[in-house]
Each structure stands twice: as structure tokens, then as C-alpha cells.
């Protein structure tokens, strides 16, 4: 769907403008790096537009890393977009800094009147609060301080942000990934709150790229996690697919630590799709993600949208 000859493409997020055009924002890094593992700390946010989610026109990058010194002067990572009451667009995104070796993640935002030209807001706006979330330490048994992949939604009591996070505790390290939580009235000042899920023996070391979306009348929490970061019990299930779905009865009913029961997660079965998003087009829900590992190598391109439905237990393809 979106394959760049000179850049790898991975995590993506979407917005639809007033003319019905679909905008995709995505992480990209030059293939000249040669080693795929180096792309994360070279990532910028690309931008393309399409009428049908299949044929894309590449546009100028939306955002790149800031000039040093800054909290986001090494790389800009995954985010989401909402529209303010004024009509202005706001993109929330993840940033990492050179001074911290890219090990500490924070969340900030940029604003735009047209989805084309973006201006950074003062930041960061959200970071891991040690009252609730694990902080980075060189002696830590985990490789980073997780506070990334913001997904922002509106509820009756204001705006809520879900983000990738971890908690400290006695559980094994690959069970301590949680859905982080913050709340705001104005999209500028955020209160970091306790997580919306709990560690679980069937859990994950990291719950990445979260999204709330309704499919066939059912609210779903969508996220991803690679096999190497899943708990021992989860890996023993020998599931196919790295994108997971949790049915949610009422995501806006309380927003507390029991909102998402991660043990109920079931994979969307696919051979390589990662960091997938649900999106509605012409009355049909589709899932879109990037092609990850195929035949032992990283692909790094967006796949064509896959029509999906909720069958009462799982998210499945319609064809």
C-alpha cells in the first residue's frame, strides 16, 4: 500500500479531513542505515494522503526531531490526532532525547490548521509518574522507560489519553506492561493517573500502540506486542499474530484499573502485520498496519487495508 524505495515505514495513525480524504502519518527512517535495528533512533513522522486508503500521494514530512537540547531531539515516534472544538488539529506524539540515549520516552503535541504544516507546542506534556509507573534505571531489567504511543479520546468528563507504560512490582518483567492513563480538560495540561489495566500472567512486557474503536457495536481495545516481549504463559499459547484485541463493555464508564482485562486479549491472526489501526471507510471497518518480519527479514511498508468484523469473540477478516 505504501512502500518507499528509500525509507522503511512502520507505525501509522490516521485522520480524515473535511473533504473525506484520508491522511496517514507514519514513522519512517532511511534504508541507508542498512541495519534495520537502527531505525528507531532515526525516526521522523511522514505524511501521505489518499481517497481510498490504497493509493497514496506522499506529502512533506509532518514532524522531525527538534534542535538540541530538547526532550525530542533524537527521534519522534508514534502518536494520534484529534480535532479541537476550534477546528484545529492536534497531533500527540512520542519523543526521545539524545542526552538520555533515547531510553526515556515522553509525550508532547503539535498543532495544525490544515493537517499539512505542524507547529510544536511547549512540552513535554505527559511523562511516566513514579507514583504509578516504572522509571528507567541502568540497573533495570527492562530496556526503556515506557511512556509512548498516545491515543486520545473524548468522554463526558474531558479528554483521556491511553499510552504504553509499565509498572513496578513482584511480577515477572514480561507481565508488567499496562495501559497508561492521563486526563485533560483542554488538551494542554494533563493529569497522569493510575493505569487502566493490571499486570497478568497472560500479560505482556509492553502493550504498544493502543487504540479504542467500535466494531459491529462492540468497543475494542487494540494493541500489539511481539512474541519476545510477551509473558511465558502467553507465549505458551502459541498464538498467531502480534496484534491483540480486548472486548470492552464500557470504556468510558469509569476509566480505572479494571477497564481493560488484558487476560482476555485474543490475537488478530496475521502472518506479519504489526502496530495495526482500525479505521472506518464507506461503512466498513478495516485494519491497517505495517509488514514486519517476513522470511526472516524486516519489510517496512504499510499493508493494504483488510476488511474486518467482530464475531463475538475475535476480530476476524471478512474476506
Secondary structure, DSSP 8 states (H G I E B T S, - for coil): -B--SSEEEEEEEEEE-TTS-EEEEEEEEEGGG-SGGGGGGG-EEEEEEESSSSSEEEEEEEE---SSSSTTSSEEEEEEEEE-TTS-EEEEEEEE-TTTTT-B-EEEEEEESSSSS-EE-SS--EE--TTTS----TT-SSSSB--EEEEEEEETTEEEEEEEEE--SSS-GGG-EEEEEEEESSSSS-EEE--SS---TT-BS--EEEEEEEETTEEEEEEE--GGGB-HHHHHT--S-SEEEEEES-TTS--STTS--GGG-EEE--SSEEEEEEEEETTEEEEEEEEEEETTEEEEEE---EEEEE-SSSEEE--
